[in-house]
Amino acid sequence: MGAHGHPYAPAGLELPGFVPLKLSQAQIVAPYLGTTLFVVLAVWFLSGRCRRLSKVDRLLMCWWAFTGLTHILIEGTFVFRPDFFQRENPDYFDEVCKIPEIWKEFSKGDSRYAARDTATVTVEGITTVLEGPASLLAVYAIGSRKSYSHILQFAVCLGQLYGCLVYFITAYLDGFNFWASPFYYWAYFIGANGWWVLIPTLIAIRSWKKICLAIGAEKMKTK
């Protein structure tokens, strides 16, 4: 704990009313990973009941279910419950889901979350309200083989990539000094966020190709 009563960087960051972490890193990360694994496995097995779905489509359903729930439940809590960093007596939701502890831990890799930086709140707000529901809609669209599936996936991926660009660029412009140590830089700032650059890029490329093929096939029919 630093002189200002928190473990975050920069050391002079003011966080009035901040309540320190009560759980260890393992106590926070392990349940999160366990819940993620449960969601992915559940969607994988349920998607097996959908006819004519490839393994890639089923994996995409798992991804969109995971990312949609993450956007809505976890990031939504950060956006719409701004006081949870200061709660001495957490409510039932906080106790069960440990989401305030997740954000307190994650802030070791990016203290802008603890400080509620306006750019970060804005990016997360857009992600929660727009991309979260759209991600869950993508699960349904893939499973039901809707015609708008690839257009939807492409649009959500562009939104995620734009959000990541804003996130990383504003961190650079603001001094690039928001992590408590190199470990948290690589594990949280780069590692945890890197998935939302890599996977949306791959999905966007795939959907772009599928859309182009569909339009090409339609043009051949009209000749």
LOFIKOL-644010 format. One line per field, with one value per residue: residue in one letter; chain; x, y, z of N, C-alpha, C, CB in turn. Coordinates in steps of 0.2 Angstrom, whole numbers. Each point is the difference from the previous one (the first is absolute). Glycine has a CB too. Example, Ala and Ser with C-alpha at 12.3 -4.5 7.8 and 13.67 -1.06 7.14 Angstrom:
BEGIN
rest = (a / s) .
kette = (A / A) .
n.u = (66 / 7) .
n.v = (-28 / 11) .
n.w = (39 / -10) .
ca.u = (-4 / 4) .
ca.v = (6 / 6) .
ca.w = (0 / 1) .
c.u = (4 / -4) .
c.v = (6 / 5) .
c.w = (0 / 3) .
cb.u = (-9 / 6) .
cb.v = (-6 / -3) .
cb.w = (6 / -10) .
This chain:
BEGIN
rest = (m / g / a / h / g / h / p / y / a / p / a / g / l / e / l / p / g / f / v / p / l / k / l / s / q / a / q / i / v / a / p / y / l / g / t / t / l / f / v / v / l / a / v / w / f / l / s / g / r / c / r / r / l / s / k / v / d / r / l / l / m / c / w / w / a / f / t / g / l / t / h / i / l / i / e / g / t / f / v / f / r / p / d / f / f / q / r / e / n / p / d / y / f / d / e / v / c / k / i / p / e / i / w / k / e / f / s / k / g / d / s / r / y / a / a / r / d / t / a / t / v / t / v / e / g / i / t / t / v / l / e / g / p / a / s / l / l / a / v / y / a / i / g / s / r / k / s / y / s / h / i / l / q / f / a / v / c / l / g / q / l / y / g / c / l / v / y / f / i / t / a / y / l / d / g / f / n / f / w / a / s / p / f / y / y / w / a / y / f / i / g / a / n / g / w / w / v / l / i / p / t / l / i / a / i / r / s / w / k / k / i / c / l / a / i / g / a / e / k / m / k / t / k) .
kette = (A / A / A / A / A / A / A / A / A / A / A / A / A / A / A / A / A / A / A / A / A / A / A / A / A / A / A / A / A / A / A / A / A / A / A / A / A / A / A / A / A / A / A / A / A / A / A / A / A / A / A / A / A / A / A / A / A / A / A / A / A / A / A / A / A / A / A / A / A / A / A / A / A / A / A / A / A / A / A / A / A / A / A / A / A / A / A / A / A / A / A / A / A / A / A / A / A / A / A / A / A / A / A / A / A / A / A / A / A / A / A / A / A / A / A / A / A / A / A / A / A / A / A / A / A / A / A / A / A / A / A / A / A / A / A / A / A / A / A / A / A / A / A / A / A / A / A / A / A / A / A / A / A / A / A / A / A / A / A / A / A / A / A / A / A / A / A / A / A / A / A / A / A / A / A / A / A / A / A / A / A / A / A / A / A / A / A / A / A / A / A / A / A / A / A / A / A / A / A / A / A / A / A / A / A / A / A / A / A / A / A / A / A / A / A / A / A / A / A / A / A / A / A) .
n.u = (4 / 8 / 2 / -16 / -3 / 7 / 10 / -1 / 13 / -7 / 2 / -11 / -13 / -7 / -6 / -10 / -1 / 14 / -9 / 17 / -4 / -10 / 10 / 15 / 0 / -8 / -13 / -1 / 3 / -10 / -14 / 6 / 3 / -14 / -8 / 8 / -3 / -16 / -1 / 8 / -9 / -13 / 4 / 5 / -14 / -9 / 8 / -4 / -15 / 6 / -4 / 15 / 11 / 13 / 4 / -2 / -14 / 5 / 11 / -11 / -9 / 13 / 2 / -14 / 0 / 13 / -4 / -15 / 5 / 12 / -11 / -9 / 9 / 12 / -5 / -13 / 9 / 8 / -13 / -8 / 11 / 7 / -1 / 9 / 13 / -9 / -5 / 5 / -10 / 5 / -16 / 1 / 8 / 13 / -1 / -1 / 11 / 13 / -8 / 8 / 11 / 0 / 4 / 12 / 7 / 0 / 8 / 14 / -2 / -5 / 3 / -12 / -8 / 3 / -4 / -16 / 13 / -13 / 7 / -6 / -15 / 0 / 4 / -11 / -13 / 2 / 1 / -14 / -8 / 5 / 6 / -11 / -11 / 11 / 5 / -15 / -2 / 13 / -8 / -12 / 10 / 6 / -13 / -7 / 13 / -3 / 3 / 8 / 12 / 9 / -7 / 2 / 15 / 4 / -7 / 8 / 14 / -3 / -2 / 14 / 9 / -6 / 3 / 16 / 2 / -5 / 10 / 13 / -3 / -2 / 13 / 9 / -6 / 3 / 18 / -2 / -5 / -14 / 12 / 1 / 12 / 5 / -12 / -10 / 7 / -3 / -14 / -8 / 5 / 1 / -10 / -13 / 2 / 5 / -15 / -4 / 12 / -3 / -15 / -3 / 12 / -8 / -14 / 5 / 5 / -13 / -9 / 9 / -2 / -16 / -1 / 7 / -9 / -13 / 5 / 5 / -14 / -8 / 9 / -4 / -16 / 2 / 8) .
n.v = (-6 / 11 / 8 / -4 / -14 / -8 / -12 / 15 / 4 / 15 / -6 / 12 / -12 / 11 / -16 / 14 / -15 / -10 / -11 / -4 / -9 / -6 / -8 / -3 / 6 / -13 / 8 / 6 / -12 / -11 / 6 / 5 / -15 / -6 / 9 / -4 / -16 / 2 / 8 / -11 / -12 / 7 / 3 / -15 / -6 / 10 / -3 / -16 / 6 / 7 / -12 / 3 / 3 / -2 / -6 / 15 / 1 / -5 / 11 / 11 / -5 / 2 / 15 / 5 / -6 / 8 / 14 / 0 / -1 / 11 / 11 / -3 / -2 / 9 / 13 / 1 / 2 / 12 / 8 / 0 / 1 / 17 / -8 / -14 / 10 / 2 / -17 / 3 / -10 / -8 / 1 / -14 / 6 / 1 / -15 / -6 / 8 / 1 / 14 / 7 / -11 / 3 / 15 / -3 / -9 / 11 / 11 / -10 / 4 / 15 / 10 / 2 / -10 / 9 / 13 / -6 / 2 / 10 / -11 / -11 / 5 / 0 / -15 / -5 / 7 / -7 / -15 / 1 / 3 / -10 / -13 / -6 / -2 / -4 / -13 / -6 / 2 / -10 / -11 / 1 / 0 / -14 / -7 / 5 / -3 / 18 / 1 / 6 / -13 / 10 / 14 / -4 / -3 / 14 / 9 / -7 / 2 / 16 / 0 / -7 / 10 / 13 / -5 / -2 / 15 / 7 / -9 / 4 / 16 / 2 / -8 / 10 / 13 / -4 / -1 / -14 / 1 / -12 / -10 / 0 / -4 / 1 / -8 / 10 / 2 / -15 / -2 / 11 / 7 / -12 / -10 / 7 / 7 / -13 / -5 / 14 / -2 / -15 / 0 / 13 / -5 / -13 / 7 / 10 / -11 / -8 / 12 / 4 / -15 / 1 / 14 / -5 / -13 / 8 / 9 / -12 / -6 / 14 / 1 / -14 / 4 / 12 / -8) .
n.w = (0 / -10 / 11 / -5 / 11 / -14 / -2 / -10 / -6 / 0 / 14 / -4 / -2 / 10 / 3 / 9 / 8 / -4 / 8 / 0 / -10 / 11 / -11 / 1 / -13 / 5 / 3 / -15 / -9 / 6 / -3 / -14 / -5 / 5 / -9 / -13 / 1 / 1 / -14 / -8 / 4 / -3 / -15 / -3 / 4 / -8 / -14 / 0 / -3 / -14 / -11 / -4 / 14 / -10 / 13 / -5 / 6 / 14 / 1 / -2 / 13 / 9 / -4 / 3 / 15 / 4 / -5 / 7 / 14 / -1 / -3 / 13 / 12 / -1 / -7 / 9 / 13 / -6 / -3 / 13 / 13 / -2 / 14 / -6 / 5 / 14 / 4 / 16 / -7 / -16 / -1 / 1 / -11 / 9 / 4 / -14 / -8 / 11 / -9 / 12 / -3 / -16 / 3 / 11 / -11 / -11 / 9 / -2 / -16 / 2 / 15 / -12 / 10 / 12 / -8 / -4 / -14 / -3 / -8 / 10 / 0 / -16 / -1 / 10 / -8 / -14 / 7 / 7 / -13 / -12 / 4 / 10 / -11 / -11 / 8 / 1 / -15 / -3 / 7 / -10 / -13 / 2 / 3 / -13 / -12 / 5 / -16 / 13 / 2 / -7 / 5 / 15 / -1 / -7 / 12 / 12 / -7 / -1 / 15 / 4 / -8 / 7 / 15 / -3 / -5 / 13 / 9 / -6 / -2 / 16 / 4 / -9 / 6 / 15 / -2 / -7 / 18 / 0 / 7 / 16 / -11 / -15 / 7 / -5 / -14 / -3 / 8 / -7 / -13 / -9 / 5 / 0 / -15 / -8 / -1 / -7 / -12 / -4 / -2 / -9 / -10 / -2 / -2 / -11 / -10 / 1 / -4 / -12 / -6 / 2 / -8 / -13 / -2 / 0 / -12 / -9 / 1 / -4 / -13 / -5 / 1 / -10 / -12) .
ca.u = (-4 / 4 / -1 / -6 / -4 / -2 / 6 / 0 / 5 / 6 / 0 / -3 / -7 / -5 / -6 / -3 / -5 / 2 / 0 / 5 / -2 / -1 / 1 / 6 / 0 / -3 / -7 / -4 / 1 / -2 / -7 / -2 / 2 / -5 / -7 / 1 / 0 / -6 / -4 / 2 / -2 / -8 / -2 / 3 / -4 / -6 / 1 / 0 / -7 / -2 / 1 / 4 / 5 / 7 / 4 / 1 / -6 / -1 / 5 / -2 / -5 / 3 / 3 / -5 / -4 / 5 / 1 / -6 / -1 / 5 / -1 / -6 / 0 / 6 / 2 / -6 / 0 / 5 / -3 / -6 / 0 / 7 / 3 / 1 / 7 / -1 / -5 / 3 / -5 / -2 / -7 / 0 / 3 / 8 / 3 / 0 / 3 / 7 / 2 / 4 / 7 / 3 / 2 / 5 / 6 / 1 / 2 / 7 / 2 / -2 / -3 / -5 / -6 / -1 / -1 / -6 / 2 / -6 / 1 / -1 / -7 / -4 / 1 / -4 / -7 / -2 / 1 / -6 / -7 / -1 / 4 / -2 / -6 / 2 / 4 / -4 / -4 / 4 / -1 / -6 / 0 / 4 / -4 / -6 / 2 / -3 / 3 / 4 / 5 / 7 / 0 / 0 / 6 / 4 / -1 / 2 / 7 / 3 / -2 / 5 / 7 / 0 / 1 / 6 / 5 / 0 / 2 / 8 / 3 / -1 / 5 / 6 / 0 / 0 / 6 / 2 / 3 / -6 / 1 / 4 / 6 / 0 / -5 / -6 / 0 / -1 / -5 / -6 / 0 / 1 / -3 / -8 / -3 / 3 / -5 / -5 / 3 / 2 / -6 / -4 / 3 / -1 / -7 / -2 / 3 / -4 / -7 / 1 / 0 / -7 / -5 / 3 / -2 / -7 / -2 / 3 / -5 / -6 / 1 / 0 / -6 / -4 / 3) .
ca.v = (6 / 6 / 5 / 2 / -5 / -4 / -3 / 2 / 5 / 3 / 0 / 6 / 0 / 1 / -4 / 1 / -5 / -6 / -6 / -5 / -7 / -5 / -7 / -1 / -1 / -6 / 0 / 4 / -2 / -7 / 0 / 3 / -5 / -6 / 2 / 1 / -7 / -2 / 3 / -3 / -7 / 0 / 2 / -5 / -6 / 2 / 2 / -7 / -2 / 4 / -4 / 3 / 5 / -3 / 1 / 7 / 3 / -1 / 4 / 7 / 1 / 0 / 7 / 5 / -1 / 2 / 7 / 4 / 0 / 5 / 7 / 2 / -1 / 3 / 7 / 4 / 2 / 6 / 6 / 2 / 0 / 3 / 0 / -6 / 0 / 3 / -3 / -4 / -6 / -2 / -3 / -7 / -1 / 1 / -5 / -6 / 0 / 3 / 4 / 5 / -3 / -1 / 6 / 3 / -4 / 2 / 7 / 0 / 1 / 7 / 4 / 5 / -3 / 3 / 7 / 1 / 5 / 1 / -4 / -7 / -1 / 1 / -6 / -6 / 2 / -2 / -7 / -3 / 1 / -2 / -7 / -5 / -3 / -2 / -6 / -5 / -1 / -4 / -7 / -2 / 1 / -6 / -6 / 0 / 1 / 6 / 4 / 6 / -2 / 3 / 7 / 2 / -2 / 5 / 6 / 0 / -1 / 7 / 4 / -2 / 2 / 7 / 1 / -2 / 5 / 5 / -2 / 0 / 6 / 5 / -2 / 2 / 8 / 2 / -2 / -7 / -2 / -2 / -7 / 0 / -3 / -3 / -6 / 2 / 2 / -5 / -4 / 4 / 5 / -3 / -7 / -1 / 4 / -3 / -5 / 4 / 2 / -6 / -4 / 4 / 1 / -7 / -1 / 5 / -3 / -6 / 3 / 4 / -4 / -4 / 5 / 1 / -6 / 0 / 5 / -3 / -6 / 3 / 4 / -6 / -2 / 6 / 1) .
ca.w = (0 / -1 / 5 / -1 / 2 / -5 / -3 / -7 / -3 / 3 / 7 / 3 / -2 / 5 / -1 / 6 / 2 / -3 / 4 / -3 / -2 / 6 / -3 / -4 / -8 / -2 / 2 / -5 / -7 / -1 / -1 / -6 / -5 / 1 / -3 / -7 / -3 / 1 / -5 / -7 / -1 / 0 / -7 / -5 / 0 / -3 / -7 / -3 / -2 / -6 / -6 / -6 / 2 / 0 / 7 / 1 / 2 / 7 / 4 / -1 / 4 / 7 / 1 / 0 / 7 / 5 / -1 / 1 / 8 / 3 / -1 / 3 / 8 / 4 / -2 / 2 / 7 / 0 / -3 / 3 / 7 / 1 / 7 / 3 / 3 / 7 / 4 / 6 / 1 / -6 / 0 / -1 / -7 / 1 / 4 / -4 / -6 / 1 / -6 / 3 / 2 / -7 / -2 / 5 / -2 / -7 / 0 / 1 / -7 / -3 / 5 / -3 / 2 / 7 / 0 / -5 / -5 / -4 / -6 / 1 / 1 / -6 / -4 / 3 / 0 / -7 / -1 / 4 / -2 / -7 / -2 / 4 / -3 / -7 / 1 / 1 / -7 / -4 / 2 / -3 / -7 / -2 / 1 / -5 / -6 / -3 / -6 / 2 / 5 / -1 / 0 / 7 / 3 / -3 / 3 / 7 / 0 / -1 / 7 / 5 / -2 / 1 / 7 / 2 / -3 / 5 / 7 / 0 / -2 / 5 / 5 / -2 / 0 / 7 / 4 / -1 / 7 / 4 / 2 / 6 / -1 / -6 / -1 / -1 / -7 / -5 / 2 / 0 / -5 / -7 / 0 / 0 / -5 / -7 / -3 / -4 / -6 / -4 / -2 / -4 / -7 / -4 / -1 / -5 / -6 / -3 / -2 / -7 / -6 / -1 / -3 / -7 / -3 / -1 / -5 / -6 / -2 / -2 / -7 / -5 / -2 / -4 / -7) .
c.u = (4 / -2 / -7 / -6 / -3 / 6 / 1 / 5 / -4 / -1 / -4 / -7 / -5 / -6 / -4 / -5 / 1 / 0 / 5 / -3 / 0 / 2 / 7 / -1 / -3 / -7 / -5 / 0 / -3 / -7 / -2 / 2 / -4 / -7 / 1 / 0 / -7 / -5 / 2 / -2 / -7 / -2 / 2 / -5 / -7 / 0 / 0 / -7 / -2 / 3 / 5 / 5 / 7 / 3 / 2 / -6 / -2 / 5 / -2 / -6 / 3 / 3 / -5 / -4 / 5 / 1 / -6 / -1 / 5 / -2 / -6 / 0 / 6 / 1 / -6 / 0 / 5 / -3 / -5 / 0 / 7 / 3 / 2 / 8 / 0 / -4 / 3 / -4 / -3 / -7 / 1 / 3 / 8 / 3 / 0 / 4 / 7 / 2 / 4 / 8 / 4 / 3 / 6 / 7 / 2 / 4 / 8 / 3 / -2 / -4 / -5 / -7 / -2 / -1 / -6 / 2 / -6 / 0 / -2 / -7 / -4 / 1 / -4 / -7 / -3 / 0 / -6 / -6 / -1 / 3 / -2 / -6 / 1 / 3 / -5 / -5 / 4 / -1 / -6 / 0 / 4 / -3 / -6 / 1 / -4 / 4 / 5 / 6 / 7 / 0 / 0 / 7 / 6 / 0 / 2 / 8 / 3 / -1 / 5 / 7 / 1 / 1 / 6 / 5 / -1 / 3 / 8 / 2 / -1 / 5 / 7 / 0 / 0 / 6 / 2 / 3 / -5 / 1 / 5 / 7 / 0 / -5 / -7 / -1 / -1 / -6 / -7 / -1 / 1 / -4 / -7 / -3 / 2 / -5 / -5 / 3 / 1 / -7 / -5 / 3 / -1 / -7 / -2 / 2 / -4 / -7 / 1 / 0 / -6 / -4 / 2 / -2 / -7 / -2 / 2 / -5 / -7 / 1 / 0 / -7 / -4 / 3 / -4) .
c.v = (6 / 5 / 3 / -5 / -4 / -3 / 2 / 5 / 5 / 0 / 6 / 0 / 1 / -4 / 1 / -5 / -7 / -6 / -5 / -7 / -5 / -7 / 0 / -1 / -6 / -1 / 4 / -3 / -7 / -1 / 3 / -5 / -6 / 2 / 1 / -7 / -3 / 2 / -3 / -7 / -1 / 2 / -5 / -6 / 2 / 2 / -7 / -2 / 4 / -4 / 4 / 5 / -3 / 1 / 7 / 4 / -1 / 3 / 8 / 2 / 0 / 7 / 5 / 0 / 3 / 8 / 4 / 0 / 4 / 7 / 2 / 0 / 3 / 7 / 5 / 2 / 5 / 6 / 3 / 0 / 3 / 0 / -6 / -1 / 2 / -4 / -4 / -6 / -2 / -4 / -8 / -1 / 1 / -6 / -7 / 0 / 3 / 5 / 7 / -2 / -1 / 7 / 3 / -4 / 2 / 7 / 0 / 0 / 6 / 3 / 5 / -3 / 2 / 7 / 2 / 6 / 1 / -4 / -7 / -2 / 0 / -7 / -6 / 1 / -2 / -8 / -3 / 0 / -2 / -6 / -6 / -4 / -3 / -7 / -6 / -1 / -4 / -8 / -3 / 0 / -6 / -6 / -1 / 1 / 6 / 3 / 5 / -2 / 3 / 8 / 2 / -1 / 5 / 6 / 0 / -1 / 7 / 4 / -2 / 2 / 7 / 2 / -2 / 5 / 6 / -1 / 0 / 7 / 5 / -2 / 3 / 8 / 2 / -2 / -7 / -3 / -2 / -7 / 0 / -3 / -3 / -6 / 2 / 4 / -5 / -4 / 3 / 5 / -3 / -7 / 0 / 4 / -3 / -4 / 4 / 4 / -6 / -3 / 4 / 1 / -6 / -1 / 5 / -2 / -5 / 3 / 4 / -5 / -4 / 5 / 1 / -6 / 0 / 5 / -2 / -5 / 3 / 4 / -5 / -2 / 5 / 1 / -4) .
c.w = (0 / 6 / 0 / 2 / -5 / -4 / -8 / -2 / -4 / 8 / 3 / -2 / 6 / -1 / 7 / 2 / -3 / 6 / -3 / -1 / 6 / -3 / -3 / -7 / -2 / 2 / -5 / -7 / -1 / -1 / -7 / -6 / 0 / -3 / -7 / -3 / 0 / -6 / -7 / -1 / -1 / -7 / -5 / 0 / -3 / -7 / -4 / -2 / -6 / -6 / -5 / 3 / 0 / 7 / 1 / 2 / 8 / 4 / 0 / 5 / 8 / 1 / 1 / 7 / 5 / 0 / 2 / 8 / 3 / -1 / 4 / 8 / 3 / -2 / 2 / 7 / 1 / -2 / 4 / 8 / 2 / 7 / 3 / 2 / 7 / 5 / 5 / 1 / -7 / 0 / -2 / -7 / 0 / 3 / -4 / -6 / 1 / -5 / 3 / 1 / -7 / -2 / 4 / -2 / -7 / 0 / 2 / -7 / -3 / 6 / -2 / 2 / 7 / 0 / -4 / -5 / -5 / -7 / 0 / 2 / -6 / -4 / 3 / 0 / -7 / -1 / 4 / -4 / -7 / -1 / 4 / -3 / -7 / 0 / 1 / -6 / -5 / 1 / -3 / -8 / -3 / 1 / -5 / -7 / -4 / -5 / 2 / 5 / -2 / 0 / 7 / 3 / -3 / 4 / 7 / 0 / -1 / 6 / 5 / -2 / 1 / 7 / 2 / -2 / 5 / 6 / 0 / -2 / 6 / 6 / -2 / 0 / 8 / 4 / 0 / 7 / 5 / 3 / 6 / -1 / -7 / -1 / -1 / -7 / -5 / 2 / -2 / -6 / -7 / 0 / 0 / -5 / -7 / -4 / -4 / -6 / -5 / -3 / -5 / -7 / -4 / -2 / -6 / -7 / -3 / -2 / -7 / -6 / -1 / -3 / -8 / -4 / -2 / -5 / -7 / -3 / -3 / -7 / -5 / -2 / -4 / -7 / -5) .
cb.u = (-9 / 1 / 12 / 5 / -3 / -10 / -2 / -12 / 9 / 3 / 10 / 10 / 3 / 4 / 6 / 1 / -8 / 6 / -12 / 8 / 5 / -9 / -12 / 5 / 10 / 11 / 4 / 3 / 11 / 9 / -2 / 2 / 12 / 6 / -3 / 7 / 12 / 1 / -1 / 10 / 9 / -1 / 1 / 12 / 6 / -3 / 6 / 10 / -3 / 0 / -11 / -9 / -9 / 2 / 4 / 9 / -4 / -5 / 9 / 4 / -8 / 2 / 9 / -1 / -7 / 5 / 9 / -5 / -5 / 9 / 4 / -6 / -6 / 5 / 7 / -6 / -3 / 9 / 3 / -6 / -7 / -4 / -8 / -9 / 4 / 2 / -7 / 3 / -2 / 12 / -6 / -10 / -11 / -2 / -4 / -11 / -11 / 3 / -10 / -11 / -4 / -8 / -12 / -8 / -4 / -10 / -11 / -1 / 0 / 0 / 11 / 7 / 2 / 7 / 13 / -8 / 12 / -1 / 9 / 11 / 2 / 2 / 12 / 10 / 2 / 4 / 13 / 6 / 0 / 0 / 9 / 5 / -7 / 0 / 10 / 0 / -6 / 8 / 6 / -6 / -1 / 10 / 4 / -6 / 3 / -6 / -10 / -11 / -7 / 2 / -6 / -12 / -4 / 0 / -9 / -11 / 0 / -3 / -12 / -8 / 1 / -7 / -12 / -3 / -1 / -11 / -10 / 0 / -3 / -12 / -7 / 1 / -6 / -13 / -2 / 2 / 9 / -7 / -3 / -11 / 1 / 12 / 7 / -2 / 7 / 12 / 7 / -1 / 4 / 11 / 10 / 1 / 0 / 11 / 2 / -6 / 6 / 11 / 1 / -5 / 9 / 9 / -2 / 1 / 11 / 6 / -4 / 6 / 12 / 1 / -1 / 9 / 9 / -2 / 1 / 12 / 6 / -3 / 7 / 11 / 0 / -3 / 12) .
cb.v = (-6 / -2 / 3 / 8 / 7 / 7 / -10 / -3 / -9 / 6 / -6 / 6 / -7 / 12 / -9 / 12 / 9 / 6 / 2 / 6 / 2 / 7 / -2 / -5 / 7 / -5 / -2 / 10 / 7 / -3 / 0 / 12 / 4 / -3 / 6 / 11 / -1 / -1 / 11 / 8 / -3 / 2 / 12 / 4 / -5 / 5 / 11 / -3 / -2 / 11 / -6 / -3 / 6 / 3 / -11 / -2 / -1 / -11 / -9 / 0 / -6 / -13 / -4 / 0 / -10 / -12 / -2 / -4 / -12 / -9 / -1 / -4 / -10 / -12 / -4 / -6 / -12 / -8 / -4 / -4 / -10 / 7 / 8 / -5 / 2 / 11 / -1 / 11 / 4 / 0 / 11 / -2 / 4 / 12 / 5 / -2 / 2 / -11 / -4 / 5 / -5 / -10 / 2 / 3 / -10 / -7 / 4 / -6 / -12 / -5 / -2 / 4 / -10 / -9 / 2 / -4 / -4 / 11 / 8 / 0 / 5 / 13 / 4 / -1 / 9 / 12 / 1 / 3 / 10 / 12 / 7 / 6 / 8 / 12 / 7 / 3 / 11 / 10 / 2 / 5 / 12 / 6 / 0 / 4 / -13 / 2 / -3 / 7 / -11 / -11 / 1 / -3 / -12 / -6 / 2 / -5 / -12 / -1 / 1 / -10 / -9 / 2 / -3 / -12 / -4 / 3 / -7 / -12 / -2 / 2 / -10 / -10 / 0 / -1 / 10 / 1 / 8 / 7 / -5 / -1 / -3 / 4 / -5 / 1 / 9 / 0 / -5 / -2 / 8 / 6 / -4 / -1 / 10 / 1 / -8 / 1 / 10 / -2 / -7 / 6 / 7 / -5 / -4 / 9 / 3 / -8 / 0 / 9 / -2 / -7 / 5 / 7 / -6 / -3 / 9 / 2 / -8 / 1 / 8 / -4 / -6 / 5 / 1) .
cb.w = (6 / -12 / -1 / -9 / 8 / -1 / 8 / 0 / 0 / -10 / 0 / -1 / -10 / 2 / -8 / -2 / 1 / -9 / 4 / 6 / -11 / 5 / -1 / 9 / -1 / 2 / 12 / 7 / -1 / 7 / 12 / 5 / 1 / 10 / 10 / 2 / 4 / 13 / 7 / 1 / 7 / 12 / 4 / 2 / 10 / 11 / 3 / 6 / 12 / 6 / 1 / -8 / 7 / -12 / -1 / -9 / -12 / -3 / -3 / -12 / -8 / -1 / -7 / -13 / -4 / -1 / -9 / -11 / -1 / -3 / -12 / -10 / -2 / 0 / -9 / -9 / 3 / -2 / -11 / -10 / 1 / -9 / 2 / -7 / -12 / -6 / -10 / 6 / 12 / -4 / -2 / 6 / -5 / 1 / 10 / 4 / -6 / 6 / -7 / 5 / 11 / -3 / -5 / 9 / 7 / -5 / 4 / 11 / 0 / -12 / 6 / -9 / -7 / 4 / 1 / 10 / 1 / 5 / -4 / 4 / 11 / 0 / -4 / 8 / 9 / -4 / -1 / 11 / 7 / -3 / -3 / 10 / 7 / -3 / 4 / 12 / 3 / -1 / 11 / 10 / 1 / 3 / 12 / 10 / -1 / 11 / -7 / -1 / 1 / -7 / -10 / 0 / 1 / -11 / -8 / 3 / -4 / -12 / -3 / 2 / -9 / -10 / 1 / -1 / -12 / -6 / 1 / -3 / -12 / -3 / 3 / -8 / -11 / -1 / 6 / -13 / -2 / -7 / -11 / 6 / 12 / -1 / 8 / 12 / 3 / -2 / 9 / 13 / 8 / -1 / 5 / 12 / 8 / 5 / 10 / 11 / 6 / 7 / 11 / 10 / 5 / 6 / 12 / 9 / 4 / 8 / 12 / 7 / 3 / 10 / 12 / 4 / 5 / 12 / 9 / 3 / 8 / 12 / 6 / 4 / 11 / 11 / 5) .
